[in-house]
Structure formats: C-alpha cells, structure tokens
Amino acid sequence: MRVLIACESSGIVREAFRARGHVAMSCDMKPSEQGGMHYQGDVRDVIHACWDLMVAHPPCTHLSVSGAAHFEQKIIDGRQQSAASFFMELARADIPLIAIENPVCIMSSVWREPDQIVQPYQFGHDASKATCLWLKGLPPLKPTKFIEARYVDGKPRWSNQTDSGQNKLPPSEDRATERSRTYQGIAEAMAEQWTTWVSRSSELFAA
C-alpha cells in the first residue's frame, strides 16, 4: 500500500509500515527524527496524492480536554476552531482507509465519538495514555499484550504516572512532543493488523 503518516516527525508509525513492505511516507512541519521518506511541510501539500491509507496525528494542543481550563481563550482567539477545522480536513480526505489518532478531546462532541480508545498497556507498554482512534474503512485494533498496573490506594497506576495519576514527565520544551509520540506497540499493531486485514479483504474481493 501507499501509506501517508500525517503529522508525524518521530517516524515510528512510518517505519512500522515500511517494515511490512509498504511505501510509507511521513509528513510534518518538523524534519523526521529518523530520516527516511519524509515530507517536511504542510500535509495538505501532499494529501491529494494517490494514497491507500492515512494514519493521522493532528495537533491536539487546542483540542484535548486536558487543556479545558484554557478553552475559553482558545475559542475567543480562534485557535480551537482552527485546530478542529484541520482535524476535519484530514477526516474528510479522499483516501479509502483513514485512522485519526488524538487524546480524549472535543472532537468526540464536535464531530463524533471515536471508534476505539486504546491504551499503551494493552500493547506491551507499562504506561497509561488514553488514545482515541477515529476509523474509516479499518477495523478496531486488537490488544496484543496486557501489562498489569500497580495499585495505589486501590487505583491502577503505570510507570509513566505518579502515585496521584499525573504524568511523570517534567515541564520542558520537548514535553508536548514526547507525550504525543505513538507507542511502538501501538504502531506495530496498526501496521500488522491493518496490513493483514487489507490483504484478507483483497483476497475476498478477488475471489
């Protein structure tokens, strides 16, 4: 398949698909951390090429409910509407198979509920990070390896969390980038399971 990984500079998802023989290109305003097939610029410059599948990670800064305390100002100055409009441009792209990834955010009410919410601890990582997936033409992911939590006062906690449930990453210029990275186990599940599903679907239609 020809696969576009929108709004990704880490190369994690792109390389997971490339490892399975796909022609995969990432796209972001920042350069790729791993080099490889990457377009540095606005994804709208390349989204109209002939892609079979797009996995998109639109910026969540102005959409995520974790930043709800700042919503009023972001609505007033237009940042939230701009972010939501960009999200919808990706969702409505003329690409047969689409997955859009974001944390729990306002798009659940602005547009529709996600098709699935996954956690890193379902895919082999000792970490908690609720990740919503809006899917077009793709099946939900199946967990691959469940990691048990530790319990603090009867509440589950994973290694990326403090005892109170906050993320352990300290404030820094790179904090948002680090938190937005797709976990390797989720990237591998996307590439493996969706490759298998497309292959089986193609065989069925061919028959």
Contacts in CASP RR format, 6 or more apart in sequence:
PFRMAT RR
TARGET T0000
AUTHOR 0000-0000-0000
METHOD contacts of the structure
MODEL  1
MRVLIACESSGIVREAFRARGHVAMSCDMKPSEQGGMHYQGDVRDVIHAC
WDLMVAHPPCTHLSVSGAAHFEQKIIDGRQQSAASFFMELARADIPLIAI
ENPVCIMSSVWREPDQIVQPYQFGHDASKATCLWLKGLPPLKPTKFIEAR
YVDGKPRWSNQTDSGQNKLPPSEDRATERSRTYQGIAEAMAEQWTTWVSR
SSELFAA
1 17 0 8 1.000
1 22 0 8 1.000
1 23 0 8 1.000
1 52 0 8 1.000
1 53 0 8 1.000
1 195 0 8 1.000
1 198 0 8 1.000
2 22 0 8 1.000
2 23 0 8 1.000
2 24 0 8 1.000
2 49 0 8 1.000
2 50 0 8 1.000
2 51 0 8 1.000
2 52 0 8 1.000
2 53 0 8 1.000
3 14 0 8 1.000
3 17 0 8 1.000
3 22 0 8 1.000
3 23 0 8 1.000
3 24 0 8 1.000
3 25 0 8 1.000
3 51 0 8 1.000
3 52 0 8 1.000
3 53 0 8 1.000
3 54 0 8 1.000
3 55 0 8 1.000
4 24 0 8 1.000
4 25 0 8 1.000
4 27 0 8 1.000
4 43 0 8 1.000
4 46 0 8 1.000
4 47 0 8 1.000
4 49 0 8 1.000
4 51 0 8 1.000
4 53 0 8 1.000
4 54 0 8 1.000
4 55 0 8 1.000
4 95 0 8 1.000
5 11 0 8 1.000
5 13 0 8 1.000
5 14 0 8 1.000
5 17 0 8 1.000
5 24 0 8 1.000
5 25 0 8 1.000
5 26 0 8 1.000
5 27 0 8 1.000
5 54 0 8 1.000
5 55 0 8 1.000
5 56 0 8 1.000
5 57 0 8 1.000
6 26 0 8 1.000
6 27 0 8 1.000
6 43 0 8 1.000
6 47 0 8 1.000
6 54 0 8 1.000
6 55 0 8 1.000
6 56 0 8 1.000
6 57 0 8 1.000
6 58 0 8 1.000
6 90 0 8 1.000
7 27 0 8 1.000
7 28 0 8 1.000
7 43 0 8 1.000
7 56 0 8 1.000
7 57 0 8 1.000
7 58 0 8 1.000
7 59 0 8 1.000
8 14 0 8 1.000
8 26 0 8 1.000
8 27 0 8 1.000
8 28 0 8 1.000
8 55 0 8 1.000
8 57 0 8 1.000
8 182 0 8 1.000
9 26 0 8 1.000
9 28 0 8 1.000
9 30 0 8 1.000
9 31 0 8 1.000
9 32 0 8 1.000
9 33 0 8 1.000
9 38 0 8 1.000
9 177 0 8 1.000
10 32 0 8 1.000
10 33 0 8 1.000
10 34 0 8 1.000
10 181 0 8 1.000
10 182 0 8 1.000
11 26 0 8 1.000
11 32 0 8 1.000
11 33 0 8 1.000
11 34 0 8 1.000
11 35 0 8 1.000
11 38 0 8 1.000
12 181 0 8 1.000
12 182 0 8 1.000
12 184 0 8 1.000
12 187 0 8 1.000
13 26 0 8 1.000
13 55 0 8 1.000
13 57 0 8 1.000
13 182 0 8 1.000
13 187 0 8 1.000
13 190 0 8 1.000
13 191 0 8 1.000
14 24 0 8 1.000
14 25 0 8 1.000
14 26 0 8 1.000
14 32 0 8 1.000
14 36 0 8 1.000
14 37 0 8 1.000
14 38 0 8 1.000
15 24 0 8 1.000
15 34 0 8 1.000
15 187 0 8 1.000
16 184 0 8 1.000
16 187 0 8 1.000
16 188 0 8 1.000
16 190 0 8 1.000
16 191 0 8 1.000
16 192 0 8 1.000
17 24 0 8 1.000
17 55 0 8 1.000
17 190 0 8 1.000
17 191 0 8 1.000
17 195 0 8 1.000
18 24 0 8 1.000
18 37 0 8 1.000
19 191 0 8 1.000
20 191 0 8 1.000
20 192 0 8 1.000
20 195 0 8 1.000
22 191 0 8 1.000
22 195 0 8 1.000
23 37 0 8 1.000
24 37 0 8 1.000
25 37 0 8 1.000
25 38 0 8 1.000
25 39 0 8 1.000
25 46 0 8 1.000
26 32 0 8 1.000
26 37 0 8 1.000
26 38 0 8 1.000
26 39 0 8 1.000
27 38 0 8 1.000
27 39 0 8 1.000
27 40 0 8 1.000
27 41 0 8 1.000
27 43 0 8 1.000
27 46 0 8 1.000
28 38 0 8 1.000
28 40 0 8 1.000
28 41 0 8 1.000
28 43 0 8 1.000
29 40 0 8 1.000
29 41 0 8 1.000
29 42 0 8 1.000
30 40 0 8 1.000
31 38 0 8 1.000
31 40 0 8 1.000
32 38 0 8 1.000
32 40 0 8 1.000
39 45 0 8 1.000
39 46 0 8 1.000
43 56 0 8 1.000
43 90 0 8 1.000
44 89 0 8 1.000
47 54 0 8 1.000
47 89 0 8 1.000
47 90 0 8 1.000
47 93 0 8 1.000
47 95 0 8 1.000
48 94 0 8 1.000
51 95 0 8 1.000
52 95 0 8 1.000
52 96 0 8 1.000
52 97 0 8 1.000
52 198 0 8 1.000
53 95 0 8 1.000
53 96 0 8 1.000
53 97 0 8 1.000
53 98 0 8 1.000
53 99 0 8 1.000
53 138 0 8 1.000
53 194 0 8 1.000
53 198 0 8 1.000
54 90 0 8 1.000
54 93 0 8 1.000
54 95 0 8 1.000
54 97 0 8 1.000
54 98 0 8 1.000
54 99 0 8 1.000
55 98 0 8 1.000
55 99 0 8 1.000
55 101 0 8 1.000
55 190 0 8 1.000
56 90 0 8 1.000
56 98 0 8 1.000
56 99 0 8 1.000
56 100 0 8 1.000
56 101 0 8 1.000
57 100 0 8 1.000
57 101 0 8 1.000
57 102 0 8 1.000
57 180 0 8 1.000
57 182 0 8 1.000
58 83 0 8 1.000
58 86 0 8 1.000
58 87 0 8 1.000
58 90 0 8 1.000
58 100 0 8 1.000
58 102 0 8 1.000
59 83 0 8 1.000
59 86 0 8 1.000
60 83 0 8 1.000
60 102 0 8 1.000
60 103 0 8 1.000
60 105 0 8 1.000
60 180 0 8 1.000
61 83 0 8 1.000
61 176 0 8 1.000
62 74 0 8 1.000
62 79 0 8 1.000
62 80 0 8 1.000
62 82 0 8 1.000
62 83 0 8 1.000
63 80 0 8 1.000
63 83 0 8 1.000
63 84 0 8 1.000
63 87 0 8 1.000
63 102 0 8 1.000
63 105 0 8 1.000
63 106 0 8 1.000
63 107 0 8 1.000
64 102 0 8 1.000
64 103 0 8 1.000
64 104 0 8 1.000
64 105 0 8 1.000
65 103 0 8 1.000
65 104 0 8 1.000
65 105 0 8 1.000
65 106 0 8 1.000
66 103 0 8 1.000
66 104 0 8 1.000
71 80 0 8 1.000
71 106 0 8 1.000
74 80 0 8 1.000
75 81 0 8 1.000
80 106 0 8 1.000
84 106 0 8 1.000
84 107 0 8 1.000
84 110 0 8 1.000
84 111 0 8 1.000
87 100 0 8 1.000
87 102 0 8 1.000
87 107 0 8 1.000
87 111 0 8 1.000
88 111 0 8 1.000
90 98 0 8 1.000
90 100 0 8 1.000
91 98 0 8 1.000
91 100 0 8 1.000
91 111 0 8 1.000
91 134 0 8 1.000
91 136 0 8 1.000
95 136 0 8 1.000
96 136 0 8 1.000
96 137 0 8 1.000
97 136 0 8 1.000
97 137 0 8 1.000
97 138 0 8 1.000
97 194 0 8 1.000
97 198 0 8 1.000
98 134 0 8 1.000
98 135 0 8 1.000
98 136 0 8 1.000
98 137 0 8 1.000
98 138 0 8 1.000
99 133 0 8 1.000
99 134 0 8 1.000
99 135 0 8 1.000
99 136 0 8 1.000
99 138 0 8 1.000
99 190 0 8 1.000
99 194 0 8 1.000
100 133 0 8 1.000
100 134 0 8 1.000
100 135 0 8 1.000
101 131 0 8 1.000
101 132 0 8 1.000
101 133 0 8 1.000
101 182 0 8 1.000
102 131 0 8 1.000
102 132 0 8 1.000
102 134 0 8 1.000
103 129 0 8 1.000
103 130 0 8 1.000
103 131 0 8 1.000
103 132 0 8 1.000
104 117 0 8 1.000
104 130 0 8 1.000
104 132 0 8 1.000
105 132 0 8 1.000
107 114 0 8 1.000
107 132 0 8 1.000
107 134 0 8 1.000
108 114 0 8 1.000
108 132 0 8 1.000
111 134 0 8 1.000
112 134 0 8 1.000
114 132 0 8 1.000
114 133 0 8 1.000
114 134 0 8 1.000
115 133 0 8 1.000
115 134 0 8 1.000
115 135 0 8 1.000
115 140 0 8 1.000
116 132 0 8 1.000
116 133 0 8 1.000
116 135 0 8 1.000
116 140 0 8 1.000
116 141 0 8 1.000
117 130 0 8 1.000
117 131 0 8 1.000
117 132 0 8 1.000
117 133 0 8 1.000
118 131 0 8 1.000
118 133 0 8 1.000
118 141 0 8 1.000
118 143 0 8 1.000
118 186 0 8 1.000
119 128 0 8 1.000
119 129 0 8 1.000
119 130 0 8 1.000
119 131 0 8 1.000
120 127 0 8 1.000
120 128 0 8 1.000
120 129 0 8 1.000
120 131 0 8 1.000
120 158 0 8 1.000
120 183 0 8 1.000
120 185 0 8 1.000
120 186 0 8 1.000
121 127 0 8 1.000
121 128 0 8 1.000
121 146 0 8 1.000
121 147 0 8 1.000
121 148 0 8 1.000
121 149 0 8 1.000
121 158 0 8 1.000
122 143 0 8 1.000
122 144 0 8 1.000
122 145 0 8 1.000
122 146 0 8 1.000
123 141 0 8 1.000
123 143 0 8 1.000
123 144 0 8 1.000
123 145 0 8 1.000
123 183 0 8 1.000
123 185 0 8 1.000
123 186 0 8 1.000
123 188 0 8 1.000
123 189 0 8 1.000
124 144 0 8 1.000
124 145 0 8 1.000
124 146 0 8 1.000
124 147 0 8 1.000
124 185 0 8 1.000
125 147 0 8 1.000
125 183 0 8 1.000
125 184 0 8 1.000
125 185 0 8 1.000
126 147 0 8 1.000
126 158 0 8 1.000
126 159 0 8 1.000
126 160 0 8 1.000
127 158 0 8 1.000
127 159 0 8 1.000
127 160 0 8 1.000
127 161 0 8 1.000
127 183 0 8 1.000
128 149 0 8 1.000
128 156 0 8 1.000
128 157 0 8 1.000
128 158 0 8 1.000
128 160 0 8 1.000
128 161 0 8 1.000
129 160 0 8 1.000
129 179 0 8 1.000
129 183 0 8 1.000
131 186 0 8 1.000
133 140 0 8 1.000
133 141 0 8 1.000
138 194 0 8 1.000
138 197 0 8 1.000
139 193 0 8 1.000
139 194 0 8 1.000
139 197 0 8 1.000
141 186 0 8 1.000
141 189 0 8 1.000
141 190 0 8 1.000
141 193 0 8 1.000
142 189 0 8 1.000
142 193 0 8 1.000
144 185 0 8 1.000
144 188 0 8 1.000
144 189 0 8 1.000
147 158 0 8 1.000
149 156 0 8 1.000
149 157 0 8 1.000
149 158 0 8 1.000
150 156 0 8 1.000
150 157 0 8 1.000
150 158 0 8 1.000
151 157 0 8 1.000
152 163 0 8 1.000
153 163 0 8 1.000
155 165 0 8 1.000
157 163 0 8 1.000
157 165 0 8 1.000
160 167 0 8 1.000
160 168 0 8 1.000
160 169 0 8 1.000
161 167 0 8 1.000
161 168 0 8 1.000
162 168 0 8 1.000
167 179 0 8 1.000
169 175 0 8 1.000
169 178 0 8 1.000
169 179 0 8 1.000
END
